[in-house]
Amino acid sequence: MPRIVDHDAKRSQVVSLTTKVIARDGIHSVSLREIAVAADASTAIISHYFSGKVELLLHTYRENLRASQARQASVVPEDREGLIALASQILPLDEARKDTWRISIAFMAMALNDPEFGREWENNLLACRERIKQSLERMVENGAAPKVLDVETAARSILALIRGISTEVMISSEDWPPERQVAMFEAGLDVWLVAVSKRKSAKSKRQPAASKRKPAVSKRKR
């Protein structure tokens, strides 16, 4: 009897192997031949699932972004602690999340030069920002954040904080143990929220000073 092949499982296996190669050695090290050997298959079989290296890379990138978004979706923040928990799903606190960042950084050049990869990068960025924004809106509604908070600006700044810390970690991981990552995010979050809230509150209270001078009355010579 012919062997029954689970095509979805085979495709997932190929993507998983490609992810490991990219995380370990970078995109330049990916070849259909190497992936085929690792998957115990021929390049012809790999080509049956993906038209070429670019499609394989794009599918791998999408799958890693979906996995990242799924981790984030597991947390629905309604207060400061919840927002820290959400950030912890994005920060590279363990090897799995470090691999996500290795993949993301590896694909950065392709996102800059290829419109299709660029759209995936942008969509992921917007999804992360929107998730943070919705979290802040819930916090404002239940009193966990000031009503004067500009949630759009706050979401942009908080995501920039997360991405900045994560980039530092990937460059110098020994200097950034998990507890330092979380502590730095907490400190940045608190400083930023307080500063923005105070600034917006002060701005809303300021009113243009009314002129106390009476309008000049022209005097005509008789």
Secondary structure as the mmCIF struct_conf table of DSSP 4:
data_model
#
loop_
_struct_conf.conf_type_id
_struct_conf.id
_struct_conf.beg_label_comp_id
_struct_conf.beg_label_asym_id
_struct_conf.beg_label_seq_id
_struct_conf.end_label_comp_id
_struct_conf.end_label_asym_id
_struct_conf.end_label_seq_id
HELX_LH_PP_P HELX_LH_PP_P1 PRO A 2 ILE A 4
HELX_RH_AL_P HELX_RH_AL_P1 HIS A 7 ASP A 25
HELX_RH_3T_P HELX_RH_3T_P1 ILE A 27 SER A 29
HELX_RH_AL_P HELX_RH_AL_P2 LEU A 32 ALA A 38
TURN_TY1_P TURN_TY1_P1 ALA A 39 ASP A 40
BEND BEND1 ALA A 41 ALA A 41
HELX_RH_AL_P HELX_RH_AL_P3 THR A 43 TYR A 49
BEND BEND2 SER A 51 GLY A 52
HELX_RH_AL_P HELX_RH_AL_P4 LYS A 53 ALA A 73
TURN_TY1_P TURN_TY1_P2 SER A 74 SER A 74
BEND BEND3 ASP A 79 ASP A 79
HELX_RH_AL_P HELX_RH_AL_P5 ARG A 80 ILE A 90
BEND BEND4 LEU A 91 LEU A 91
BEND BEND5 ASP A 94 ASP A 94
HELX_RH_AL_P HELX_RH_AL_P6 GLU A 95 ALA A 106
TURN_TY1_P TURN_TY1_P3 PHE A 107 PHE A 107
HELX_RH_AL_P HELX_RH_AL_P7 MET A 108 ASN A 113
HELX_RH_AL_P HELX_RH_AL_P8 PRO A 115 GLU A 141
TURN_TY1_P TURN_TY1_P4 ASN A 142 GLY A 143
BEND BEND6 ALA A 144 ALA A 145
TURN_TY1_P TURN_TY1_P5 LYS A 147 VAL A 148
HELX_RH_AL_P HELX_RH_AL_P9 VAL A 151 ILE A 171
BEND BEND7 SER A 172 SER A 172
HELX_RH_3T_P HELX_RH_3T_P2 SER A 173 ASP A 175
HELX_RH_AL_P HELX_RH_AL_P10 PRO A 178 LYS A 205
HELX_LH_PP_P HELX_LH_PP_P2 PRO A 208 SER A 211
BEND BEND8 ARG A 213 ARG A 213
HELX_LH_PP_P HELX_LH_PP_P3 LYS A 214 ALA A 216
#
